[in-house]
Amino acid sequence: MILRHNWIFLAAIAAGLSYMASRGWNLPPAAAIAWKGAGVGLLAVWASSQGRSTNHRLLASVLALGAIADMVLELNFIGGAAVFALGHVVAITLYLRNRRAGARQAQFAFALILFAGSIALAATLAPAGWKLAIAFYTLFLAAMAATASLSRFPLAFAGALLFLLSDLLIFARMEILASIGWASYAIWLTYFGGQAMIAWGVASRLGGISSKLDISRARH
């Protein structure tokens, strides 16, 4: 599929990468929050321009919720995590609608190991007072990554793994990596890179303005 309006995608990359530099500019809080949401927000705009199928709308919704969560996190950590969890539910729906044909038992086993292992690792990295809450949130995150592994979007699965890594780094920074200066940069780069790969990986595999499934439904 030929992707359209790629200048929006390039603008999203520029916004996402430049956000790291803006942290040292002492911007007004509202401007800093808006800049943080701009990168993934533009990815959502780009994804919505690629087609009108249910899959396109789901992808755009995942990215839009990610952008909202990025901004809400600056105001309320729990609120931002809740919005991200909702985005993971939408992503799970997208990936389950687009399961890879002929998945083998070993691939299902890998998805299960990824799911359980991610939750266990997150709980291990989290500080004592946060273990239960972080394990609960990681249920959604890990399910998103696991279903991505079973989808027909291999690049999006790689992006989902980067997203997962980013959140694991956040949990580690709460205690283990608290004094590590590069952690914040690694968290943002793995997160934003993951979102960009999810956007491109899904959109590049979707066909046409509307999917055959949606056309079929419209005829009944």
C-alpha positions in Angstrom: 0.0 0.0 0.0 1.2 3.5 -0.8 1.0 5.6 2.3 -0.3 9.2 2.0 0.5 12.5 3.6 3.9 11.3 4.8 4.9 14.9 5.6 2.6 14.6 8.6 4.6 11.5 9.7 7.8 13.4 9.3 6.4 16.3 11.3 5.5 13.9 14.0 9.0 12.5 14.1 10.5 16.0 14.3 8.1 16.9 17.1 8.8 13.8 19.0 12.6 14.0 18.8 12.7 17.8 19.4 10.7 17.3 22.6 13.9 15.9 24.3 15.7 19.2 23.5 12.8 21.3 24.7 13.2 20.0 28.3 16.1 22.3 28.9 14.4 25.4 27.6 12.3 26.3 30.7 9.1 26.5 28.7 5.8 27.5 30.3 4.1 24.3 31.7 1.3 24.4 29.1 3.7 24.7 26.2 5.9 21.9 27.5 2.8 19.6 27.9 1.5 20.5 24.4 5.0 19.8 22.9 5.1 16.4 24.7 1.8 15.4 23.2 2.5 16.8 19.7 4.6 13.9 18.4 2.2 11.0 19.0 -0.7 13.4 18.3 0.6 14.0 14.8 1.0 10.2 14.4 -2.7 9.9 15.2 -3.5 12.6 12.6 -1.3 10.8 10.0 -2.9 7.4 10.8 -6.4 8.8 10.4 -5.5 10.2 7.0 -4.5 6.7 5.7 -8.0 5.3 5.4 -11.6 5.1 6.8 -11.8 1.4 7.8 -12.4 0.2 11.3 -8.8 -0.8 11.5 -7.6 2.7 10.6 -9.9 4.2 13.2 -8.7 1.8 15.8 -5.0 2.7 15.0 -5.8 6.4 15.1 -7.6 6.0 18.4 -4.6 4.1 20.0 -2.3 6.9 19.0 -4.7 9.7 20.1 -5.1 8.0 23.5 -1.3 7.8 23.7 -0.9 11.5 23.0 -3.6 12.3 25.6 -1.9 10.0 28.1 1.5 11.7 27.5 0.0 15.0 28.5 -2.1 13.8 31.4 1.0 12.1 32.9 2.5 15.6 33.4 -0.5 16.4 35.6 -1.4 13.1 37.2 0.6 9.9 37.0 -2.4 7.6 37.8 -4.6 9.4 35.4 -2.1 9.1 32.6 -1.6 5.4 33.3 -5.4 4.9 33.1 -5.6 6.6 29.7 -2.7 4.4 28.5 -4.5 1.3 29.7 -7.5 2.3 27.7 -5.3 2.7 24.7 -3.9 -0.7 25.2 -7.4 -2.2 25.2 -8.1 -0.5 21.9 -4.7 -1.8 20.5 -5.6 -5.3 21.7 -8.8 -5.1 19.8 -6.9 -4.0 16.7 -4.4 -6.8 16.9 -7.0 -9.5 17.6 -9.0 -8.3 14.5 -5.8 -8.8 12.5 -4.4 -12.1 13.8 -1.7 -13.7 11.7 -2.9 -16.6 9.7 -1.6 -20.0 10.6 -0.1 -19.1 14.0 1.5 -22.2 15.6 1.4 -23.4 19.1 5.0 -22.2 19.7 3.9 -18.7 18.8 1.0 -18.8 21.2 3.4 -20.1 23.9 5.7 -17.2 23.2 2.9 -14.8 23.6 1.9 -16.3 26.9 5.5 -16.2 28.2 5.8 -12.6 27.1 2.6 -11.7 28.9 3.4 -13.5 32.2 7.1 -12.5 32.1 6.4 -8.9 31.5 4.1 -8.7 34.5 6.6 -10.5 36.7 9.5 -8.3 35.6 7.4 -5.1 36.1 6.5 -6.1 39.6 10.1 -7.0 40.4 11.4 -3.6 39.2 8.7 -1.5 41.0 9.2 -0.1 44.4 7.5 -1.9 47.3 4.5 0.4 47.6 3.8 0.4 43.8 4.1 -3.3 43.0 0.4 -4.2 43.0 -0.6 -1.1 41.0 2.1 -1.5 38.5 1.4 -5.2 38.1 -2.2 -4.4 37.4 -1.3 -1.7 34.8 1.1 -4.1 33.2 -1.7 -6.6 32.6 -2.9 -4.3 29.9 0.5 -3.4 28.6 1.7 -7.0 28.4 -1.6 -8.1 26.7 -1.0 -5.5 24.1 2.5 -6.7 23.4 1.4 -10.3 23.4 -1.5 -9.8 21.0 0.8 -7.7 18.7 3.1 -10.8 18.5 0.2 -12.8 17.1 -0.9 -10.1 14.6 0.0 -9.6 11.0 2.0 -6.5 11.8 5.6 -7.5 12.6 6.9 -4.0 12.6 4.1 -3.0 15.0 5.1 -5.9 17.3 8.7 -4.6 17.4 7.2 -1.2 18.3 5.1 -2.8 21.0 8.3 -4.3 22.5 9.9 -0.9 22.6 6.8 0.5 24.3 7.0 -2.3 26.8 10.7 -1.6 27.4 10.0 2.1 27.9 7.5 1.4 30.6 9.8 -1.1 32.3 12.5 1.6 32.4 9.9 3.9 34.0 9.3 1.4 36.7 13.0 0.9 37.2 13.6 4.6 37.4 11.3 4.8 40.4 14.0 3.1 42.5 16.7 1.1 40.8 17.6 3.7 38.1 16.6 6.8 40.1 20.1 8.3 39.9 20.8 7.5 36.3 20.8 10.6 34.1 20.2 8.9 30.8 17.1 7.0 31.9 14.7 9.8 31.0 16.1 10.0 27.4 16.0 6.2 27.0 12.4 6.1 28.2 11.2 8.8 25.8 13.2 7.4 22.8 12.0 3.9 23.2 8.4 5.0 23.8 8.2 7.4 20.9 10.1 5.1 18.6 7.8 2.3 19.5 4.7 4.4 18.8 6.1 5.5 15.4 6.8 1.9 14.5 3.3 0.8 15.6 1.8 3.6 13.4 3.8 2.8 10.3 3.8 -1.0 10.9 0.0 -1.1 11.0 -0.8 1.5 8.4 1.6 0.0 5.9 -0.2 -3.4 6.1 -3.7 -2.1 5.9 -5.3 -2.0 2.5 -7.2 0.8 0.8 -9.5 3.4 2.1 -11.9 0.9 3.6 -11.2 -2.8 4.4 -12.9 -5.6 2.6 -14.4 -6.7 5.9 -16.0 -3.2 6.4 -17.4 -3.2 2.9 -18.9 -6.7 3.4 -20.6 -5.5 6.6 -21.9 -2.4 4.8 -23.7 -4.6 2.3 -25.7 -6.5 4.9 
